[in-house]
Amino acid sequence: MTHDLKLHTRRLFLLSGAACLTLPVIGCTITAAPRETFDLTAAQTDRVRRASSRTLVITRPISVQTYETERVVVRSAGGVLSYLPKAQWSDSLPVLIQTRLLETFENAAFKNVGRPSDQLSVDVTLATEIRAFEIDTTSTPPQASVKLSAKLVNERRGSIFASAVFSATVPLQRTVDVGAIASLDSALHDVALQILSWSAKSA
C-alpha cells in the first residue's frame, strides 16, 4: 500500500468515527449490529355502545421528528433523547399507532369506523398527536410513557368539537429490550382504551 493510499484510508476511518460521535440520537450505522424487530398490539376489550352512528375515521398521528421513526425512543436526564440500540418497530411509530387504535375500536365492535384510505363518507375524524412514546429513565423506577392528544373533528362543519389528552405509564418489566417493549405495549393499550371510551361518548 502506497503512502498516499494509507493516508486516504486513515482519513476515511477518522471521518467515519467523527460521524458516529456527531450523531448520538440516530446512531452510527457503519458498525451497528442488526436490530431485533418488535410489534405493538391492539387492546382487547368488551363491546362498547356509541352515542351516535356517525362514520368515524382514524387518521395517522402527527408527531415531532423524534417519533417519526422505527426506532424506540429513550429519554434520559437533562432531556437527552436516544434510541434503544438493539430494537426497532416493525413500521414507523405513527403508522403502528394508527393501525392498533383502529384494531382496538374494531375489537370493541365500534360501528362505522375506518381509516382515510377506506374512502368513506366521513362525518367525524379522530385526529391524534404523539406527545410521548418512550422509555423514561429519569423516573424511579424507569417506566414506559405514552401520551397522545386527540381531537374529534366534525367534517361537515369543519370544526373541532371535542379534545383531550390521554396518558399512561407502566414500570419497566425488565431492563432489556423485550421488557421495555412489553411495557410500552401495555401503556399503549391503556391509552387506546381511554380514547375508545371517550370517542364512544363524544363522537
C-alpha positions, -999 to 999 in steps of 0.1 A, spaced: 0 0 0 14 34 -10 19 63 14 -9 82 -2 -34 53 -1 -26 47 36 -32 84 43 -65 83 24 -77 52 43 -68 67 76 -88 99 68 -119 78 59 -116 60 92 -114 92 112 -143 108 93 -164 77 100 -156 79 137 -164 116 138 -198 109 121 -207 85 149 -198 110 176 -219 138 160 -250 116 156 -258 105 192 -295 101 186 -295 85 152 -265 63 159 -238 52 136 -248 26 111 -213 18 99 -206 -8 127 -242 -11 141 -253 -46 150 -286 -59 135 -316 -48 155 -344 -70 167 -378 -61 153 -409 -57 176 -445 -50 170 -473 -33 190 -506 -49 196 -542 -38 199 -561 -37 232 -587 -64 238 -620 -51 253 -657 -57 256 -682 -43 231 -689 -5 236 -720 14 229 -718 46 208 -736 78 214 -742 81 176 -739 61 144 -718 87 126 -689 74 105 -656 80 123 -622 79 105 -589 75 125 -561 94 108 -523 88 111 -510 105 142 -488 136 138 -456 140 158 -423 157 161 -394 142 142 -383 122 172 -412 98 169 -413 97 131 -392 66 130 -390 29 135 -366 34 165 -376 30 202 -370 64 220 -353 66 253 -354 98 275 -325 104 299 -316 130 324 -313 166 310 -339 159 283 -314 138 263 -331 116 237 -315 84 223 -327 51 209 -326 15 221 -295 2 202 -308 -33 195 -345 -28 189 -368 -13 163 -405 -12 155 -420 -32 126 -431 0 109 -429 37 116 -444 45 150 -473 68 137 -484 41 113 -483 14 140 -503 35 164 -530 43 138 -533 7 130 -535 -5 166 -560 22 175 -583 11 147 -580 -25 157 -588 -16 193 -620 1 181 -629 -29 159 -623 -53 188 -649 -33 207 -674 -36 178 -673 2 174 -697 8 145 -689 28 114 -651 32 119 -623 31 94 -593 49 80 -589 76 53 -579 50 27 -612 33 31 -628 62 12 -658 65 34 -683 94 36 -668 109 67 -688 125 95 -661 127 122 -623 124 122 -603 113 152 -570 132 148 -542 124 173 -507 136 181 -479 117 197 -468 137 227 -447 109 243 -439 73 233 -407 64 251 -387 47 278 -383 73 306 -351 66 326 -355 98 346 -382 83 368 -376 58 396 -380 31 386 -377 36 348 -410 35 331 -427 33 297 -445 66 290 -473 71 264 -492 103 258 -515 111 229 -536 142 224 -569 136 205 -593 158 187 -627 150 172 -634 170 141 -669 175 126 -661 172 89 -694 185 78 -688 218 97 -650 218 96 -647 223 134 -633 206 164 -660 197 189 -640 177 215 -604 174 225 -584 158 253 -550 144 263 -546 108 273 -516 93 290 -503 62 308 -471 50 324 -460 14 331 -429 4 351 -404 -15 330 -409 -52 334 -372 -58 327 -343 -36 317 -336 -54 285 -353 -45 252 -381 -72 254 -393 -59 288 -392 -23 276 -413 -31 245 -438 -50 266 -442 -21 290 -447 3 260 -473 -20 245 -492 -22 279 -491 16 282 -505 20 246 -534 -4 255 -543 18 284 -543 50 263 -561 33 234 -589 22 257 -592 57 272 -595 71 237 -621 44 227 -643 52 257 -641 89 251 -649 86 214 -678 63 221 -694 90 243 -684 120 223 -685 110 186 
